[in-house]
């Protein structure tokens, strides 16, 4: 028979597992996102690519929009939106 202390431990354990999983995924996914942004930044090599200011504004605008959507989803209950980007 379980005592009340072990019941409390069992209740708290899932919350710790959820936190640990969140931290693990947040670190991994944020690192991946930063890497992806840096790869996009490599398109700034004018010797290899041709682009204009409007292209840059579109890319930065799309990324900014997604950051704002991320903020909204994390701070409130928001719906998932589809991802589409075209120059």
HUPE-V598639 format. One record per run of one state. SS is the DSSP state (h for helix, s for strand, l for the rest). FROM is the first residue (numbers start at 1). LEN is the number of residues. If there is no record, write none. Layout:
# HUPE-V598639
((SS FROM LEN) (SS FROM LEN))
This chain:
# HUPE-V598639
((l 1 3) (h 4 41) (l 45 8) (h 53 23) (l 76 12))
